[in-house]
């Protein structure tokens, strides 16, 4: 799963097939197809979740205490599937 974080307003949001943006308007992004996505903005930071670990965390959600952890990561600046549009 691809997400964007705006380092200006600290919003984190998921992408869709239509362009979405943060609350300050300085970071925007969208899916181009099922795999490719693009983003814009000097404060935009691309993030990702490992889908399989997220699904396992959801399946094993505890009733109380600490939530189940899953893998999240900062997507590299040079990425074939999530690229910055200038």
KAFEN-V357095 format. One record per helix or strand of 3 or more residues. SS is the DSSP state (~ for helix, > for strand). FROM is the first residue (numbers start at 0). TO is the last residue. If there is no record, write none. Layout:
BEGIN
<<SS	FROM	TO> <SS	FROM	TO>>
END
This chain:
BEGIN
<<>	1	5> <>	11	13> <>	27	30> <>	36	39> <>	43	48> <~	50	58> <>	71	73> <>	81	83>>
END
